[in-house]
Amino acid sequence: MPMLELSDEQVIELVKQLSPTSKRKVIEELSKNAFTGGGELPSAPVEVEDFISLPCFGMWADHEAMDDSVAWVRKERARWQKRTSRQG
């Protein structure tokens, strides 16, 4: 099957025209393939050591808000929920 060359805007417009069921299928398929490059397995697995050696890893570890990280996440999620519920 030939590959289509579409811009991001064209893809968005096409998706907008889909039925809710079709949109859900597209989202599910994109979610499945988001980290694997279109369904193919990555050529090399990401090693934990590679990840934790990134300069940004742990940069919030000493921040006072991280004393209770679970509470912080709950608070942030509550804020996100309020923000999305106001739009309508």
N, C-alpha and C positions, 0 to 999 in steps of 0.2 A: 504494500500500500504506500503510495507516495506521501511524503511529509508535507504538511501545509506550513507555509511561512506566514504567521499572523503576528501582529503587534499585540502588546498587552491590552491595549484599548479595544482591539477587535475581539479578543478572547472574552473580555469582560462584557462587551455588548452581546456576544453570542450567548453567554451564560445567562444574562438577564432575560433572554427570550425563552429560556427553558421552563418547563413545568416545575413545580416544587419538588416532585419526585425525582425528576432528572437532575435538578440542581443538587439534591442530596447525594445522588449517585456520583456525580462529578466530584463533589467535595470528599466523599469517601475514597474514591480512587486517587485523588490528589494526595490525601492524607496518607494512604498506604505507600505511595511512591515518593513522598516528600524527601525522605532521607536516603533513598537508595538510587537516585538518579534515573527515575523512570522504570523502576521494577528490577533493575539489575543490582546485584549485590556490590557493595563497594569493593574496590580492588584490594584494599588493605584495611583490616579492622582498626578502629580507633583504640589505641591503648590507653589505659587509665593514666599511665605515667605521662603520656603526651598531653593529656588534658590537664592534669594537675600542675604541669610545668608551665602552663600559660601564665603570663604576668598578672592577668585579671583574676585568676582563681584564688579565692579566699580573701579578696580585697575588702570585704565587709566583715570579716571574722571578728575584728576587734571593735566594731561599731556597737555603741550601747543598745541600739535597737535589736541587735542580734542576741542579746542576753536571753531573750525568750523568742526565738525565731518563729515558733509555731503561732504565738500570739500576733507577731508582726504580720505573718502571712494572712491570718484571719482578718486582721484589720484592713489590710490592703485589698483583699477580696471583697470585703464589705463595701469599700469605697468604689471598687470597680462595678459592683452590682448596682449601687446607687447611680453611678454615671450612666450605665446602659439603660436603666429603667426610666430615666428622665427623658430619654429620646423616644419619640414615638410617633 
